């Protein structure tokens, strides 16, 4: 297990390790609030890379790395921002019906506690 001191080196090593063997790579995050310590670990059973910090400055960088690795793990690429030309409505009439966003009808949310009220105990005399 190797602790890498530089964030840039850790990020490059983590992404290259995942690219080398995506099916075997595991990514672990440990946060110890009592110590304020963040430990990131990525391994593929032959190579283990770790990064440790006590600084809150790295949280934004950690979020970026986490997002990048999750997109690679889901085999998705970031969606490009649409240009203004693609946002305009179609020029050929307007006979298209708007599509539903989900085939499942929305359901009303019930009470957060499960809808069952607990009985209060009887007062002792």
N, CA, C and O atoms as a GROMACS GRO file, in nm:
protein
  500
    1UNK      N    1   0.084  -0.118   0.000
    1UNK     CA    2   0.000   0.000   0.000
    1UNK      C    3   0.089   0.124   0.000
    1UNK      O    4   0.179   0.138   0.082
    2UNK      N    5   0.061   0.211  -0.092
    2UNK     CA    6   0.141   0.331  -0.109
    2UNK      C    7   0.052   0.453  -0.088
    2UNK      O    8  -0.050   0.468  -0.154
    3UNK      N    9   0.092   0.538   0.005
    3UNK     CA   10   0.023   0.666   0.020
    3UNK      C   11   0.089   0.764  -0.075
    3UNK      O   12   0.210   0.784  -0.070
    4UNK      N   13   0.012   0.825  -0.161
    4UNK     CA   14   0.063   0.925  -0.252
    4UNK      C   15   0.036   1.062  -0.192
    4UNK      O   16  -0.075   1.090  -0.149
    5UNK      N   17   0.140   1.146  -0.188
    5UNK     CA   18   0.128   1.276  -0.122
    5UNK      C   19   0.062   1.381  -0.210
    5UNK      O   20  -0.008   1.469  -0.160
    6UNK      N   21   0.082   1.375  -0.339
    6UNK     CA   22   0.029   1.476  -0.431
    6UNK      C   23  -0.108   1.433  -0.485
    6UNK      O   24  -0.125   1.319  -0.528
    7UNK      N   25  -0.204   1.524  -0.482
    7UNK     CA   26  -0.338   1.493  -0.529
    7UNK      C   27  -0.337   1.464  -0.679
    7UNK      O   28  -0.402   1.370  -0.724
    8UNK      N   29  -0.266   1.544  -0.756
    8UNK     CA   30  -0.262   1.526  -0.901
    8UNK      C   31  -0.207   1.388  -0.937
    8UNK      O   32  -0.259   1.322  -1.026
    9UNK      N   33  -0.102   1.346  -0.869
    9UNK     CA   34  -0.045   1.213  -0.894
    9UNK      C   35  -0.145   1.103  -0.858
    9UNK      O   36  -0.159   1.004  -0.930
   10UNK      N   37  -0.215   1.122  -0.746
   10UNK     CA   38  -0.314   1.021  -0.704
   10UNK      C   39  -0.427   1.011  -0.806
   10UNK      O   40  -0.468   0.901  -0.842
   11UNK      N   41  -0.477   1.125  -0.851
   11UNK     CA   42  -0.588   1.124  -0.946
   11UNK      C   43  -0.547   1.055  -1.076
   11UNK      O   44  -0.622   0.973  -1.128
   12UNK      N   45  -0.430   1.087  -1.128
   12UNK     CA   46  -0.384   1.025  -1.252
   12UNK      C   47  -0.362   0.875  -1.233
   12UNK      O   48  -0.398   0.795  -1.319
   13UNK      N   49  -0.302   0.836  -1.119
   13UNK     CA   50  -0.277   0.694  -1.092
   13UNK      C   51  -0.407   0.617  -1.075
   13UNK      O   52  -0.419   0.504  -1.122
   14UNK      N   53  -0.505   0.677  -1.008
   14UNK     CA   54  -0.634   0.611  -0.986
   14UNK      C   55  -0.707   0.589  -1.118
   14UNK      O   56  -0.761   0.481  -1.142
   15UNK      N   57  -0.710   0.691  -1.202
   15UNK     CA   58  -0.780   0.678  -1.329
   15UNK      C   59  -0.709   0.580  -1.422
   15UNK      O   60  -0.775   0.506  -1.495
   16UNK      N   61  -0.575   0.580  -1.421
   16UNK     CA   62  -0.503   0.485  -1.507
   16UNK      C   63  -0.518   0.342  -1.455
   16UNK      O   64  -0.526   0.248  -1.534
   17UNK      N   65  -0.523   0.324  -1.322
   17UNK     CA   66  -0.544   0.191  -1.265
   17UNK      C   67  -0.681   0.138  -1.303
   17UNK      O   68  -0.694   0.020  -1.336
   18UNK      N   69  -0.782   0.223  -1.299
   18UNK     CA   70  -0.916   0.180  -1.339
   18UNK      C   71  -0.921   0.149  -1.489
   18UNK      O   72  -0.985   0.053  -1.530
   19UNK      N   73  -0.853   0.231  -1.569
   19UNK     CA   74  -0.853   0.208  -1.714
   19UNK      C   75  -0.782   0.078  -1.749
   19UNK      O   76  -0.817   0.012  -1.847
   20UNK      N   77  -0.680   0.042  -1.669
   20UNK     CA   78  -0.603  -0.080  -1.696
   20UNK      C   79  -0.686  -0.206  -1.671
   20UNK      O   80  -0.682  -0.299  -1.751
   21UNK      N   81  -0.761  -0.210  -1.561
   21UNK     CA   82  -0.842  -0.328  -1.529
   21UNK      C   83  -0.974  -0.287  -1.464
   21UNK      O   84  -0.988  -0.292  -1.342
   22UNK      N   85  -1.072  -0.245  -1.546
   22UNK     CA   86  -1.199  -0.195  -1.492
   22UNK      C   87  -1.283  -0.300  -1.421
   22UNK      O   88  -1.363  -0.264  -1.334
   23UNK      N   89  -1.269  -0.427  -1.456
   23UNK     CA   90  -1.353  -0.530  -1.394
   23UNK      C   91  -1.304  -0.572  -1.256
   23UNK      O   92  -1.382  -0.627  -1.178
   24UNK      N   93  -1.178  -0.548  -1.224
   24UNK     CA   94  -1.124  -0.591  -1.096
   24UNK      C   95  -1.100  -0.476  -0.999
   24UNK      O   96  -1.071  -0.500  -0.882
   25UNK      N   97  -1.110  -0.353  -1.045
   25UNK     CA   98  -1.076  -0.238  -0.962
   25UNK      C   99  -1.186  -0.207  -0.862
   25UNK      O  100  -1.304  -0.205  -0.896
   26UNK      N  101  -1.144  -0.184  -0.738
   26UNK     CA  102  -1.235  -0.144  -0.630
   26UNK      C  103  -1.191  -0.008  -0.578
   26UNK      O  104  -1.073   0.025  -0.577
   27UNK      N  105  -1.289   0.070  -0.534
   27UNK     CA  106  -1.265   0.207  -0.489
   27UNK      C  107  -1.330   0.222  -0.353
   27UNK      O  108  -1.449   0.195  -0.338
   28UNK      N  109  -1.254   0.265  -0.254
   28UNK     CA  110  -1.305   0.273  -0.118
   28UNK      C  111  -1.279   0.413  -0.062
   28UNK      O  112  -1.172   0.471  -0.084
   29UNK      N  113  -1.377   0.466   0.009
   29UNK     CA  114  -1.366   0.597   0.071
   29UNK      C  115  -1.392   0.581   0.220
   29UNK      O  116  -1.491   0.521   0.261
   30UNK      N  117  -1.302   0.634   0.302
   30UNK     CA  118  -1.320   0.629   0.447
   30UNK      C  119  -1.313   0.771   0.501
   30UNK      O  120  -1.222   0.847   0.469
   31UNK      N  121  -1.411   0.806   0.583
   31UNK     CA  122  -1.416   0.937   0.647
   31UNK      C  123  -1.426   0.915   0.797
   31UNK      O  124  -1.517   0.848   0.844
   32UNK      N  125  -1.333   0.971   0.871
   32UNK     CA  126  -1.337   0.962   1.017
   32UNK      C  127  -1.363   1.102   1.069
   32UNK      O  128  -1.273   1.187   1.073
   33UNK      N  129  -1.487   1.126   1.110
   33UNK     CA  130  -1.525   1.261   1.152
   33UNK      C  131  -1.457   1.301   1.282
   33UNK      O  132  -1.432   1.420   1.305
   34UNK      N  133  -1.428   1.204   1.369
   34UNK     CA  134  -1.363   1.237   1.496
   34UNK      C  135  -1.223   1.293   1.473
   34UNK      O  136  -1.177   1.379   1.548
   35UNK      N  137  -1.154   1.245   1.370
   35UNK     CA  138  -1.021   1.292   1.338
   35UNK      C  139  -1.022   1.393   1.224
   35UNK      O  140  -0.923   1.464   1.205
   36UNK      N  141  -1.130   1.402   1.148
   36UNK     CA  142  -1.137   1.489   1.032
   36UNK      C  143  -1.048   1.437   0.920
   36UNK      O  144  -0.988   1.515   0.846
   37UNK      N  145  -1.038   1.305   0.908
   37UNK     CA  146  -0.947   1.243   0.813
   37UNK      C  147  -1.025   1.177   0.700
   37UNK      O  148  -1.124   1.107   0.724
   38UNK      N  149  -0.979   1.200   0.577
   38UNK     CA  150  -1.036   1.138   0.459
   38UNK      C  151  -0.930   1.049   0.397
   38UNK      O  152  -0.819   1.095   0.368
   39UNK      N  153  -0.963   0.919   0.376
   39UNK     CA  154  -0.870   0.825   0.314
   39UNK      C  155  -0.938   0.766   0.192
   39UNK      O  156  -1.048   0.712   0.200
   40UNK      N  157  -0.871   0.778   0.077
   40UNK     CA  158  -0.920   0.722  -0.048
   40UNK      C  159  -0.830   0.606  -0.087
   40UNK      O  160  -0.708   0.617  -0.080
   41UNK      N  161  -0.890   0.497  -0.129
   41UNK     CA  162  -0.812   0.378  -0.163
   41UNK      C  163  -0.868   0.319  -0.292
   41UNK      O  164  -0.990   0.303  -0.306
   42UNK      N  165  -0.781   0.286  -0.385
   42UNK     CA  166  -0.822   0.218  -0.508
   42UNK      C  167  -0.725   0.103  -0.531
   42UNK      O  168  -0.604   0.121  -0.521
   43UNK      N  169  -0.780  -0.014  -0.561
   43UNK     CA  170  -0.697  -0.133  -0.577
   43UNK      C  171  -0.753  -0.225  -0.684
   43UNK      O  172  -0.873  -0.225  -0.711
   44UNK      N  173  -0.664  -0.302  -0.744
   44UNK     CA  174  -0.705  -0.407  -0.837
   44UNK      C  175  -0.644  -0.541  -0.796
   44UNK      O  176  -0.620  -0.626  -0.882
   45UNK      N  177  -0.619  -0.560  -0.670
   45UNK     CA  178  -0.564  -0.680  -0.606
   45UNK      C  179  -0.414  -0.698  -0.628
   45UNK      O  180  -0.351  -0.777  -0.558
   46UNK      N  181  -0.356  -0.628  -0.723
   46UNK     CA  182  -0.210  -0.633  -0.739
   46UNK      C  183  -0.147  -0.499  -0.701
   46UNK      O  184  -0.036  -0.496  -0.648
   47UNK      N  185  -0.216  -0.391  -0.728
   47UNK     CA  186  -0.168  -0.256  -0.697
   47UNK      C  187  -0.269  -0.189  -0.605
   47UNK      O  188  -0.390  -0.194  -0.630
   48UNK      N  189  -0.219  -0.127  -0.499
   48UNK     CA  190  -0.305  -0.055  -0.407
   48UNK      C  191  -0.250   0.086  -0.390
   48UNK      O  192  -0.134   0.105  -0.355
   49UNK      N  193  -0.335   0.186  -0.417
   49UNK     CA  194  -0.294   0.326  -0.408
   49UNK      C  195  -0.385   0.394  -0.307
   49UNK      O  196  -0.507   0.379  -0.311
   50UNK      N  197  -0.324   0.470  -0.215
   50UNK     CA  198  -0.401   0.539  -0.112
   50UNK      C  199  -0.363   0.686  -0.106
   50UNK      O  200  -0.251   0.725  -0.138
   51UNK      N  201  -0.461   0.766  -0.065
   51UNK     CA  202  -0.439   0.909  -0.044
   51UNK      C  203  -0.506   0.946   0.088
   51UNK      O  204  -0.620   0.910   0.112
   52UNK      N  205  -0.433   1.019   0.172
   52UNK     CA  206  -0.485   1.057   0.303
   52UNK      C  207  -0.472   1.208   0.320
   52UNK      O  208  -0.370   1.266   0.284
   53UNK      N  209  -0.576   1.271   0.374
   53UNK     CA  210  -0.572   1.414   0.398
   53UNK      C  211  -0.655   1.451   0.520
   53UNK      O  212  -0.752   1.383   0.554
   54UNK      N  213  -0.615   1.558   0.583
   54UNK     CA  214  -0.691   1.616   0.694
   54UNK      C  215  -0.751   1.750   0.652
   54UNK      O  216  -0.821   1.814   0.731
   55UNK      N  217  -0.725   1.793   0.531
   55UNK     CA  218  -0.766   1.924   0.484
   55UNK      C  219  -0.902   1.918   0.414
   55UNK      O  220  -0.928   1.825   0.338
   56UNK      N  221  -0.986   2.015   0.440
   56UNK     CA  222  -1.118   2.020   0.375
   56UNK      C  223  -1.107   2.077   0.233
   56UNK      O  224  -1.206   2.076   0.160
   57UNK      N  225  -0.992   2.126   0.195
   57UNK     CA  226  -0.972   2.181   0.061
   57UNK      C  227  -0.987   2.070  -0.044
   57UNK      O  228  -1.030   2.096  -0.156
   58UNK      N  229  -0.951   1.948  -0.008
   58UNK     CA  230  -0.953   1.837  -0.103
   58UNK      C  231  -1.093   1.782  -0.128
   58UNK      O  232  -1.110   1.698  -0.216
   59UNK      N  233  -1.192   1.827  -0.053
   59UNK     CA  234  -1.327   1.772  -0.072
   59UNK      C  235  -1.382   1.802  -0.211
   59UNK      O  236  -1.448   1.717  -0.270
   60UNK      N  237  -1.356   1.921  -0.262
   60UNK     CA  238  -1.403   1.955  -0.396
   60UNK      C  239  -1.332   1.871  -0.501
   60UNK      O  240  -1.394   1.825  -0.598
   61UNK      N  241  -1.202   1.851  -0.483
   61UNK     CA  242  -1.125   1.768  -0.576
   61UNK      C  243  -1.171   1.623  -0.567
   61UNK      O  244  -1.181   1.554  -0.668
   62UNK      N  245  -1.199   1.578  -0.446
   62UNK     CA  246  -1.248   1.441  -0.425
   62UNK      C  247  -1.381   1.421  -0.498
   62UNK      O  248  -1.402   1.317  -0.560
   63UNK      N  249  -1.469   1.520  -0.491
   63UNK     CA  250  -1.598   1.511  -0.558
   63UNK      C  251  -1.580   1.500  -0.709
   63UNK      O  252  -1.651   1.424  -0.775
   64UNK      N  253  -1.485   1.574  -0.764
   64UNK     CA  254  -1.458   1.568  -0.907
   64UNK      C  255  -1.404   1.431  -0.947
   64UNK      O  256  -1.448   1.375  -1.048
   65UNK      N  257  -1.311   1.378  -0.870
   65UNK     CA  258  -1.257   1.244  -0.898
   65UNK      C  259  -1.366   1.138  -0.887
   65UNK      O  260  -1.375   1.048  -0.970
   66UNK      N  261  -1.447   1.149  -0.784
   66UNK     CA  262  -1.555   1.054  -0.763
   66UNK      C  263  -1.653   1.055  -0.881
   66UNK      O  264  -1.694   0.949  -0.928
   67UNK      N  265  -1.688   1.173  -0.928
   67UNK     CA  266  -1.778   1.186  -1.042
   67UNK      C  267  -1.716   1.125  -1.167
   67UNK      O  268  -1.783   1.055  -1.244
   68UNK      N  269  -1.588   1.151  -1.188
   68UNK     CA  270  -1.518   1.097  -1.305
   68UNK      C  271  -1.514   0.944  -1.301
   68UNK      O  272  -1.542   0.879  -1.401
   69UNK      N  273  -1.480   0.887  -1.185
   69UNK     CA  274  -1.475   0.741  -1.174
   69UNK      C  275  -1.614   0.678  -1.188
   69UNK      O  276  -1.627   0.573  -1.250
   70UNK      N  277  -1.715   0.741  -1.132
   70UNK     CA  278  -1.851   0.687  -1.144
   70UNK      C  279  -1.899   0.688  -1.288
   70UNK      O  280  -1.966   0.594  -1.332
   71UNK      N  281  -1.865   0.793  -1.363
   71UNK     CA  282  -1.904   0.798  -1.503
   71UNK      C  283  -1.834   0.688  -1.582
   71UNK      O  284  -1.894   0.626  -1.670
   72UNK      N  285  -1.707   0.662  -1.550
   72UNK     CA  286  -1.636   0.555  -1.618
   72UNK      C  287  -1.692   0.419  -1.578
   72UNK      O  288  -1.701   0.328  -1.661
   73UNK      N  289  -1.730   0.404  -1.452
   73UNK     CA  290  -1.786   0.276  -1.407
   73UNK      C  291  -1.922   0.249  -1.468
   73UNK      O  292  -1.960   0.134  -1.487
   74UNK      N  293  -1.997   0.354  -1.498
   74UNK     CA  294  -2.127   0.337  -1.561
   74UNK      C  295  -2.118   0.338  -1.713
   74UNK      O  296  -2.218   0.321  -1.782
   75UNK      N  297  -1.997   0.358  -1.764
   75UNK     CA  298  -1.971   0.366  -1.907
   75UNK      C  299  -2.050   0.479  -1.971
   75UNK      O  300  -2.106   0.462  -2.079
   76UNK      N  301  -2.055   0.592  -1.904
   76UNK     CA  302  -2.125   0.711  -1.955
   76UNK      C  303  -2.023   0.822  -1.974
   76UNK      O  304  -1.921   0.829  -1.906
   77UNK      N  305  -2.055   0.908  -2.066
   77UNK     CA  306  -1.974   1.027  -2.088
   77UNK      C  307  -2.055   1.147  -2.045
   77UNK      O  308  -2.178   1.144  -2.052
   78UNK      N  309  -1.990   1.255  -2.002
   78UNK     CA  310  -2.065   1.374  -1.963
   78UNK      C  311  -2.145   1.428  -2.081
   78UNK      O  312  -2.095   1.433  -2.194
   79UNK      N  313  -2.269   1.467  -2.055
   79UNK     CA  314  -2.355   1.518  -2.161
   79UNK      C  315  -2.310   1.658  -2.200
   79UNK      O  316  -2.289   1.743  -2.113
   80UNK      N  317  -2.294   1.682  -2.330
   80UNK     CA  318  -2.256   1.817  -2.373
   80UNK      C  319  -2.372   1.913  -2.353
   80UNK      O  320  -2.488   1.873  -2.360
   81UNK      N  321  -2.340   2.038  -2.328
   81UNK     CA  322  -2.445   2.137  -2.312
   81UNK      C  323  -2.506   2.165  -2.449
   81UNK      O  324  -2.432   2.183  -2.546
   82UNK      N  325  -2.639   2.168  -2.459
   82UNK     CA  326  -2.702   2.189  -2.589
   82UNK      C  327  -2.678   2.331  -2.638
   82UNK      O  328  -2.677   2.426  -2.560
   83UNK      N  329  -2.657   2.344  -2.768
   83UNK     CA  330  -2.637   2.476  -2.827
   83UNK      C  331  -2.773   2.543  -2.846
   83UNK      O  332  -2.874   2.473  -2.848
   84UNK      N  333  -2.778   2.675  -2.860
   84UNK     CA  334  -2.907   2.743  -2.878
   84UNK      C  335  -2.982   2.698  -3.003
   84UNK      O  336  -3.105   2.705  -3.006
   85UNK      N  337  -2.912   2.652  -3.106
   85UNK     CA  338  -2.979   2.608  -3.229
   85UNK      C  339  -3.060   2.480  -3.205
   85UNK      O  340  -3.163   2.460  -3.269
   86UNK      N  341  -3.013   2.394  -3.114
   86UNK     CA  342  -3.086   2.270  -3.088
   86UNK      C  343  -3.202   2.290  -2.992
   86UNK      O  344  -3.289   2.204  -2.982
   87UNK      N  345  -3.204   2.402  -2.922
   87UNK     CA  346  -3.312   2.427  -2.828
   87UNK      C  347  -3.437   2.484  -2.894
   87UNK      O  348  -3.543   2.483  -2.833
   88UNK      N  349  -3.426   2.534  -3.018
   88UNK     CA  350  -3.541   2.593  -3.088
   88UNK      C  351  -3.642   2.485  -3.121
   88UNK      O  352  -3.607   2.369  -3.141
   89UNK      N  353  -3.769   2.524  -3.126
   89UNK     CA  354  -3.874   2.429  -3.157
   89UNK      C  355  -3.868   2.390  -3.304
   89UNK      O  356  -3.815   2.466  -3.386
   90UNK      N  357  -3.920   2.274  -3.339
   90UNK     CA  358  -3.915   2.231  -3.479
   90UNK      C  359  -3.996   2.324  -3.569
   90UNK      O  360  -4.096   2.380  -3.526
   91UNK      N  361  -3.952   2.340  -3.694
   91UNK     CA  362  -4.014   2.432  -3.789
   91UNK      C  363  -4.131   2.370  -3.865
   91UNK      O  364  -4.204   2.443  -3.932
   92UNK      N  365  -4.151   2.241  -3.856
   92UNK     CA  366  -4.250   2.172  -3.937
   92UNK      C  367  -4.383   2.155  -3.862
   92UNK      O  368  -4.427   2.042  -3.841
   93UNK      N  369  -4.445   2.262  -3.824
   93UNK     CA  370  -4.575   2.251  -3.757
   93UNK      C  371  -4.559   2.240  -3.608
   93UNK      O  372  -4.459   2.287  -3.553
   94UNK      N  373  -4.651   2.180  -3.542
   94UNK     CA  374  -4.642   2.160  -3.399
   94UNK      C  375  -4.734   2.049  -3.358
   94UNK      O  376  -4.794   2.053  -3.250
   95UNK      N  377  -4.747   1.948  -3.443
   95UNK     CA  378  -4.841   1.840  -3.419
   95UNK      C  379  -4.788   1.734  -3.323
   95UNK      O  380  -4.861   1.641  -3.288
   96UNK      N  381  -4.662   1.747  -3.281
   96UNK     CA  382  -4.607   1.645  -3.193
   96UNK      C  383  -4.663   1.661  -3.052
   96UNK      O  384  -4.677   1.772  -3.001
   97UNK      N  385  -4.694   1.549  -2.991
   97UNK     CA  386  -4.743   1.550  -2.853
   97UNK      C  387  -4.624   1.544  -2.759
   97UNK      O  388  -4.525   1.478  -2.789
   98UNK      N  389  -4.632   1.612  -2.646
   98UNK     CA  390  -4.522   1.604  -2.550
   98UNK      C  391  -4.516   1.464  -2.489
   98UNK      O  392  -4.619   1.404  -2.459
   99UNK      N  393  -4.396   1.415  -2.473
   99UNK     CA  394  -4.378   1.282  -2.418
   99UNK      C  395  -4.379   1.286  -2.266
   99UNK      O  396  -4.337   1.384  -2.205
  100UNK      N  397  -4.427   1.179  -2.207
  100UNK     CA  398  -4.422   1.167  -2.061
  100UNK      C  399  -4.278   1.134  -2.022
  100UNK      O  400  -4.209   1.062  -2.093
  101UNK      N  401  -4.236   1.186  -1.910
  101UNK     CA  402  -4.098   1.162  -1.867
  101UNK      C  403  -4.081   1.022  -1.811
  101UNK      O  404  -3.970   0.968  -1.815
  102UNK      N  405  -4.186   0.962  -1.760
  102UNK     CA  406  -4.175   0.829  -1.702
  102UNK      C  407  -4.303   0.751  -1.731
  102UNK      O  408  -4.412   0.806  -1.721
  103UNK      N  409  -4.291   0.624  -1.766
  103UNK     CA  410  -4.412   0.545  -1.790
  103UNK      C  411  -4.487   0.511  -1.662
  103UNK      O  412  -4.603   0.470  -1.668
  104UNK      N  413  -4.423   0.526  -1.548
  104UNK     CA  414  -4.486   0.494  -1.420
  104UNK      C  415  -4.559   0.618  -1.369
  104UNK      O  416  -4.499   0.725  -1.360
  105UNK      N  417  -4.689   0.605  -1.336
  105UNK     CA  418  -4.762   0.722  -1.286
  105UNK      C  419  -4.709   0.765  -1.150
  105UNK      O  420  -4.671   0.681  -1.069
  106UNK      N  421  -4.707   0.896  -1.124
  106UNK     CA  422  -4.657   0.942  -0.994
  106UNK      C  423  -4.750   0.900  -0.882
  106UNK      O  424  -4.872   0.897  -0.898
  107UNK      N  425  -4.691   0.868  -0.768
  107UNK     CA  426  -4.768   0.828  -0.651
  107UNK      C  427  -4.749   0.932  -0.542
  107UNK      O  428  -4.645   0.997  -0.532
  108UNK      N  429  -4.850   0.946  -0.461
  108UNK     CA  430  -4.841   1.040  -0.351
  108UNK      C  431  -4.758   0.979  -0.240
  108UNK      O  432  -4.769   0.860  -0.211
  109UNK      N  433  -4.677   1.061  -0.180
  109UNK     CA  434  -4.592   1.013  -0.071
  109UNK      C  435  -4.674   1.006   0.058
  109UNK      O  436  -4.751   1.097   0.089
  110UNK      N  437  -4.657   0.899   0.130
  110UNK     CA  438  -4.725   0.881   0.257
  110UNK      C  439  -4.644   0.944   0.369
  110UNK      O  440  -4.542   1.008   0.344
  111UNK      N  441  -4.688   0.929   0.492
  111UNK     CA  442  -4.613   0.982   0.604
  111UNK      C  443  -4.476   0.916   0.614
  111UNK      O  444  -4.459   0.800   0.579
  112UNK      N  445  -4.381   0.990   0.661
  112UNK     CA  446  -4.243   0.941   0.667
  112UNK      C  447  -4.227   0.829   0.768
  112UNK      O  448  -4.137   0.746   0.755
  113UNK      N  449  -4.313   0.824   0.869
  113UNK     CA  450  -4.297   0.723   0.973
  113UNK      C  451  -4.369   0.593   0.941
  113UNK      O  452  -4.377   0.505   1.027
  114UNK      N  453  -4.421   0.578   0.823
  114UNK     CA  454  -4.487   0.455   0.786
  114UNK      C  455  -4.638   0.460   0.805
  114UNK      O  456  -4.706   0.362   0.776
  115UNK      N  457  -4.692   0.571   0.852
  115UNK     CA  458  -4.836   0.588   0.863
  115UNK      C  459  -4.897   0.527   0.987
  115UNK      O  460  -5.020   0.529   1.001
  116UNK      N  461  -4.818   0.474   1.077
  116UNK     CA  462  -4.872   0.412   1.197
  116UNK      C  463  -4.833   0.497   1.317
  116UNK      O  464  -4.716   0.524   1.342
  117UNK      N  465  -4.937   0.540   1.392
  117UNK     CA  466  -4.910   0.618   1.512
  117UNK      C  467  -4.886   0.523   1.629
  117UNK      O  468  -4.957   0.424   1.645
  118UNK      N  469  -4.788   0.556   1.707
  118UNK     CA  470  -4.762   0.476   1.826
  118UNK      C  471  -4.850   0.526   1.939
  118UNK      O  472  -4.871   0.646   1.956
  119UNK      N  473  -4.903   0.431   2.016
  119UNK     CA  474  -4.988   0.468   2.128
  119UNK      C  475  -4.903   0.516   2.243
  119UNK      O  476  -4.796   0.462   2.271
  120UNK      N  477  -4.952   0.618   2.310
  120UNK     CA  478  -4.882   0.668   2.428
  120UNK      C  479  -4.912   0.575   2.545
  120UNK      O  480  -5.024   0.525   2.558
  121UNK      N  481  -4.813   0.552   2.631
  121UNK     CA  482  -4.839   0.466   2.747
  121UNK      C  483  -4.935   0.535   2.844
  121UNK      O  484  -4.940   0.658   2.851
  122UNK      N  485  -5.011   0.454   2.917
  122UNK     CA  486  -5.106   0.509   3.014
  122UNK      C  487  -5.031   0.570   3.131
  122UNK      O  488  -4.925   0.521   3.171
  123UNK      N  489  -5.088   0.677   3.183
  123UNK     CA  490  -5.027   0.742   3.298
  123UNK      C  491  -5.053   0.660   3.423
  123UNK      O  492  -5.162   0.606   3.443
  124UNK      N  493  -4.952   0.652   3.506
  124UNK     CA  494  -4.967   0.580   3.633
  124UNK      C  495  -5.031   0.672   3.735
  124UNK      O  496  -5.003   0.792   3.740
  125UNK      N  497  -5.120   0.614   3.819
  125UNK     CA  498  -5.189   0.694   3.920
  125UNK      C  499  -5.112   0.699   4.049
  125UNK      O  500  -5.156   0.762   4.145
   0.00000   0.00000   0.00000
